Amino acid sequence: MEVIKNYKDINVKNQINDSNFILSHYKKLISLRKSEDIIAYGNFKPLAENHKQIFAYEREYKGESIIVINNFYEKETEWESEINLTKYKCILSNYENINLNKKLNLRPYESIVLKSQSY
């Protein structure tokens, strides 16, 4: 397997202590998985099956719900949820200032984890 051309700029050594890089976000996701049983044991329901840029799903477990929304592309995209997202609280995101509306504008590579507020 070939090494990417910009390996001197994008690598673990450079990202290890910088909270703005993807490595930090993945560490937070792993930590969240360890602290939230719903992520490991909840029922899985896809939410954006027909959207080419968005991977979104809901997990439900013991009366709680978590929604994960990911834009895996370098372009902003729009997604309209069938679920009322205003009933959820953002517990993890790689961007600040998340506006939870029925229609979301997801920034490049944006990742959002929402949890129902009834906990």
Secondary structure, 3 states (H helix, E strand, C coil): CCCCCCCCCCCHHHHCCCCCCHHHHHHHHHHHHHHCHHHHHCEEEECCCCCCCEEEEEEEECCEEEEEEEECCCCCEEEECCCCHHHEEEEEECCCCCCCCCEEEECCCCEEEEEECCC
